[in-house]
Amino acid sequence: MATVTSYADQRLQNLNQRIMSSTKLLEIVNRFKLHEDKREKWTTEEIVEKMRKDIKFKTISGDVIDNRTGRSSAATIAFSVSYEGRNPNTVLQVANVLASLFLEET
């Protein structure tokens, strides 16, 4: 069970790294015109870093029973991704895009 759990965790972390890449995040920033007020003052890297801070990725664990041993152990069973911003409609759209990216990558 530990091997499967660590594989799932590793896979999710790899997905997270790909989705949080500067290229992907900059596409989202440009698509939704995020941080327009900072574009004159901040570098592209600073805007992307702000975007990273506004995104929360969390794995969710639960107890599962190993069919072979009958023992219970914690395993990653899901994940959550969220985005924090000012405009509720934009926040919803960005969160949906992020969720879609994770689903497409799997």
VENBELHU-V298603 format. One record per backbone hydrogen bond with DSSP energy under -0.5 kcal/mol. CO is the residue of the C=O (numbers start at 1). NH is the residue of the N-H. If there is no record, write none. Layout:
# VENBELHU-V298603
co = {CO & CO}
nh = {NH & NH}
This chain:
# VENBELHU-V298603
co = {1 & 2 & 3 & 4 & 5 & 6 & 7 & 8 & 9 & 10 & 11 & 12 & 13 & 14 & 15 & 16 & 18 & 21 & 22 & 23 & 24 & 25 & 26 & 27 & 28 & 29 & 30 & 33 & 35 & 35 & 36 & 38 & 38 & 43 & 44 & 45 & 46 & 47 & 48 & 49 & 50 & 51 & 52 & 54 & 56 & 58 & 60 & 60 & 62 & 64 & 64 & 65 & 66 & 71 & 73 & 75 & 78 & 80 & 82 & 86 & 87 & 88 & 89 & 90 & 91 & 92 & 93 & 94 & 95 & 96 & 97 & 98 & 99 & 100 & 101 & 102}
nh = {5 & 6 & 7 & 8 & 9 & 10 & 11 & 12 & 13 & 14 & 15 & 16 & 17 & 18 & 19 & 20 & 21 & 25 & 26 & 27 & 28 & 29 & 30 & 31 & 32 & 34 & 33 & 36 & 38 & 39 & 39 & 41 & 42 & 47 & 48 & 49 & 50 & 51 & 52 & 53 & 54 & 55 & 55 & 84 & 82 & 80 & 77 & 78 & 75 & 66 & 73 & 67 & 70 & 66 & 64 & 62 & 60 & 58 & 56 & 88 & 91 & 92 & 93 & 94 & 95 & 96 & 97 & 98 & 99 & 100 & 101 & 102 & 103 & 104 & 105 & 106}
